[in-house]
Amino acid sequence: MANDTPILYSYFRSSCSWRVRIVLAHKQIKYEYKAVHLVRDGGEQHQAEFRALNPLEQVPAFQLGDKVLTQSVAIMEFLEEQYPEHPLLPKDPWPRAKVREIVEMICSGTQPIQNLSVMNMAREDLPERVRWSHHWITRGLAGVEVILQQTAGQCCFGDHVTLADCCLIPQVYNANRFSVDMEAFPTIKRVANHLQGLAAFQAAQPSAQPDYPTDP
Ligand SMILES: N[C@@H](CCC(=O)N[C@@H](CS)C(=O)NCC(=O)O)C(=O)O
């Protein structure tokens, strides 16, 4: 297993893939990028080849040799355990749990409700979809802001990058896409500004990915 180059099935704009890309970059793990276009041809995530990797038809999927893992949080936790250098979870149980709390607020409490397939099912026309996403992202980030006011230093938890930061940045990108007023979330904004200056976060951003469109 150790000799295999990991493969990440990703879409440049997918926030769930982006979380994993930040972890890979932070831990300086070399990997192969395989693009899955979520919109083109009705969505490549729905094609049989990808469905064989993830029956839920969503990115990311992570492959190591003949092993496949889906679900970004499971992948991030696996990477944290398999590649312990440059840790992304505090050692002590309480801060560790607080980091996971922020991770869950974003990965379970916010992103799934504004994901493409949910949005498409929930609302028919584009303005309604935008309103839907705007509402749920605002609600999610409002909760995260309250927690960060208690935990943040330069990062979501103190001054060291954790899994919470890896989840925050892609969600802030989604917030900006749907014109959420970030002035309402000063702590998130401050932490995001700090993180965006870090090399791992820059390497993982959509515009640095091989499938980023030349005419976005
Ligand atoms: N819980 C999953 C969610 C994955 C997910 O929602 N992926 C989105 C992109 S961020 C996706 O593939 N959407 C395409 C679709 O729903 O058809 C995870 O964290 O990996």
The ligand as an SDF file (V2000), in Angstrom:
LIG
                    3D

 20 19  0  0  0  0  0  0  0  0999 V2000
  -20.5870   13.5940    2.2310 N   0  0  0  0  0  0  0  0  0  0  0  0
  -19.8870   13.6340    0.9850 C   0  0  0  0  0  0  0  0  0  0  0  0
  -20.5370   14.6540    0.1040 C   0  0  0  0  0  0  0  0  0  0  0  0
  -19.9630   14.6420   -1.2880 C   0  0  0  0  0  0  0  0  0  0  0  0
  -20.6040   15.6780   -2.1750 C   0  0  0  0  0  0  0  0  0  0  0  0
  -21.6230   16.2830   -1.8380 O   0  0  0  0  0  0  0  0  0  0  0  0
  -19.9680   15.9030   -3.3330 N   0  0  0  0  0  0  0  0  0  0  0  0
  -20.4830   16.8640   -4.2610 C   0  0  0  0  0  0  0  0  0  0  0  0
  -19.4120   17.8640   -4.6420 C   0  0  0  0  0  0  0  0  0  0  0  0
  -18.8580   18.7840   -3.2490 S   0  0  0  0  0  0  0  0  0  0  0  0
  -20.9200   16.1520   -5.5180 C   0  0  0  0  0  0  0  0  0  0  0  0
  -20.2530   15.2560   -5.9960 O   0  0  0  0  0  0  0  0  0  0  0  0
  -22.0590   16.5970   -6.0800 N   0  0  0  0  0  0  0  0  0  0  0  0
  -22.5580   16.0800   -7.3140 C   0  0  0  0  0  0  0  0  0  0  0  0
  -23.9520   15.5990   -7.2140 C   0  0  0  0  0  0  0  0  0  0  0  0
  -24.5350   15.6690   -6.1390 O   0  0  0  0  0  0  0  0  0  0  0  0
  -24.4540   15.1360   -8.2440 O   0  0  0  0  0  0  0  0  0  0  0  0
  -18.4120   13.9490    1.2270 C   0  0  0  0  0  0  0  0  0  0  0  0
  -18.1270   14.6690    2.1840 O   0  0  0  0  0  0  0  0  0  0  0  0
  -17.5600   13.4540    0.4740 O   0  0  0  0  0  0  0  0  0  0  0  0
  1  2  1  0
  2  3  1  0
  2 18  1  0
  3  4  1  0
  4  5  1  0
  5  6  2  0
  5  7  1  0
  7  8  1  0
  8  9  1  0
  8 11  1  0
  9 10  1  0
 11 12  2  0
 11 13  1  0
 13 14  1  0
 14 15  1  0
 15 16  2  0
 15 17  1  0
 18 19  2  0
 18 20  1  0
M  END
$$$$
